[in-house]
Amino acid sequence: MSREMGIPAIVGTKEASKILSDGQEVTVDAYDGIVYEGKINVISTRQQKYGQRKQQDTHAEANLLPMVVQTKTKVKVNLAFARRLDEITSKADGVGLLRIEHMVTQFGVHPAKLVNEGKQENYIRILLEGIRPIAKAFYPKPVRVRTLDARSDEFRNLKGGKHEIQEANPMLGWHGIRRSLDEPALLKSEFQAIKTMHEQEDLTNLHVMLPFIISTEEVQKAKEVAREVGLPDSAEIGIMVETPASVMIIEDLCKQGIAFASFGTNDLAQLVLGIDRNNERLAKLSSPFHPAILRSMKMVIDVCNDYGVESSICGESGSMSEMAKILVGYGIKSISCNIDVIDTIRAVVYQEEQNLSASKI
């Protein structure tokens, strides 16, 4: 979120909440991970090196971009807000992940409170106002809207959030499709918002992505809810591949008629490697380049390609150049990355496709 908004951010600061106070003025050096007291000017050595490297990359990308438009692998962007659209719509082939949780957070009321009080129209309005400008800006390029995937601790500070359940590990708890199916009024509201934009505003580039899938039954039930709402066929339904279960049953999921399957590598790495991604002591052990993760992705891509299902990635590692190279080699169909690396990833994709073509001659 910080990268998307252009705000320096440091995480894992341990005692910062005890040392710092509300309203205190500080300077955040997000390159070296240092917080200074007061307002000062600081340019770190890493920042200087990064700036030089970025300038070099930009020159290289500028020479490639006119040719890169025709890449076979689509380069999309991850979004949460309708910001910087003029800057990115011409660069990206669509939105591979549109998060709706942050639209809800800005409104300040827990969506479950709204639907439980019979105010679904308020939730639908939040979604319409948040999604519409992005869909319009990108039209006719596809925009994939992920249904609500907030952990039980993420909305607790919102109005109505005090009733959220207490879980020992919310990462492995009641969120994603499992919560949506338990509280179908939420899912219906999300489908209704997309239906409205399809039918009343002709924004047929909007599609649905179901998170944290572990079974074909979840896809079936979600499609039943979609039929109840009358979600048009023009709104494709796909899934996030972020659990070992979804990897192992990917062929069964493809047979369910999913339109696309997109890797969420943060959760996939957490679950495959058995590492709590919020545990700073284990961070050094977690890597999306672990052989088990790469083999999982290769298997899913191969099966999806066999079934004509678009394989994609919208997780954090999709913004890494080395991962983009690997996935292009695996035959992935699209890569969705963060705003700040669109040009870099597009250039990497172009170059890797050229390398693969040359190696076949």
Summary of the structure (lengths in Angstrom):
residues: 361
radius of gyration: 20.8
end to end distance: 42.7
largest distance: 64.1
contacts: 1138
relative contact order: 0.12
helix: 52%
strand: 13%
